[in-house]
Amino acid sequence: MIHSGEIIVLREPISQFGRVSEHLLKFRLFCIDGVAVTVRTRFAPSPTGFLHVGGARTALFSYLEARANNGVFILRIEDTDLERSNPESVQAILDGMNWLGLEFDEGPFYQTQRFPRYAEVTQQLLSQGKAYYCYCSKERLANVRVEQMKQGLKPRYDGFCRDRIDIPAGIQPVVRFRNPLSGDVVFNDRVRGAISISNEELDDLVIARPDGSPTYNFTVVVDDIDMAVSLVIRGDDHINNTPRQINIYRALGADLPKFAHVPMILGDDGARLSKRHGAVGVMQYRDDGYLPQALLNYLVRLGWSHGDQEVFSLEDMIACFSIDDVNRKASAFNTEKLDWLNQHYMRTLPPDVVAGHLLWHFTRAGLDPGQGPALSDLVAVQADRVKTLHEMTEVSRIYYTDFEEFDAGAAKKHLRPVAEPALRTIRERLAGLQGWKTEQLDEIIHAVAVELGVNMGKIAQPLRVALAGTGVSPSIDKTLWLVGRERSLRRIERALEYIVARAPEA
Ligand code: GLU
């Protein structure tokens, strides 16, 4: 016999049971490895496109609230809309979660695999008189609607089949939930505060379509009960669904979870964030060269703050986050801030971590990282100089593959006969150098400048154009270091040939 409030030790994650017995559900207190789990959150996307930034932020908040409370984070794919859901979108969601590093503890669960369970609960509600078959035709419903509008009433189902006794032949009925006719639904949203809706505002919701397929407001409740979700975090576009769902919880005799409806994200221009604002899919940010650490940090600050702190590692977020501190006002996207964070993380994360992400861009660009400096060395030099990993890849091509031609303007300006002696001397010294450290390279260039009596600029720029093909690259010692010995010697040789070939006939 289990007593209320007692900790129940489960040997497997709870959702592995497929359905938690009613017995366990009454207690809502679980234990994993000896520690009580009281917070269970979930992210429940519908796979009808990519994982967009709004969804990713909801996922992040749900993840953080679970982690901050030693809880469990569940991923559930709400794929019952067979026409709009597709496997590519499921994959896009999984890829997005994976790239962001939002690890879930249970799932992914697929609603399409739970149809028998929804049918079972529908039958239960029907047999208890808490749901009923509705045979109303579309035409009848449309007429009722028109009539209600004429009278200035809010259109809603008029309850025609609620207590109907006759069963019309040849009609596949829908199943409607018998919503209470009076009273109020009251709940305390963790973000929005107290919310109260009169049942007179709500009508009898369709929970199963004529073909038996269940609808969103019903499946979400069955799942959240079965998966013992204790806190539902979702976008505030769902806030009107919540009172309906609460009535279903009550009809099923289940305890209510807590709810937290997070505000939407707006574009820079104040309109709801959409494709027209540019990237809205999480993976597009990867493609554009952002680090997941930067995007996560950016997303957590959209609607949540902790003093005036701007930079949060995932560990910091877990330590500081509480859903109760989320702002109820919508927050606006700000690309400049994201760029700033991206650069911050490129500079401050361990270079090998950044290099791991850079590798993806190299592969996409067809660059072989084996043909040049270690990517972590590259990151150490380039992180300060670019805003994104995409940009880093583009400006670093020259360290992995030869450039076609010198930039015409830079060559005209710097690859001239006056530069020839310095380039020749440097080439010689470099060829004889033991080792290839930046300090040694720097020393050689300074020594040659002194010996030939020319200033550094007169040496560095021709050398830079010789090595990089353009007049822009990191400091000259670092450029040499990245280009590497063999390639540097070859490229200086090529520059010398270029100078000679263009020198006026003697
Ligand atoms: N599947 C719903 C959506 O993607 C979310 C449902 C929920 O979180 O309750 O909008």
Residues whose N, C-alpha, C, O or C-beta is under 5 A from the ligand:
A	BS01	LIG	A44 P45 S46 E78 V220 I233 R234
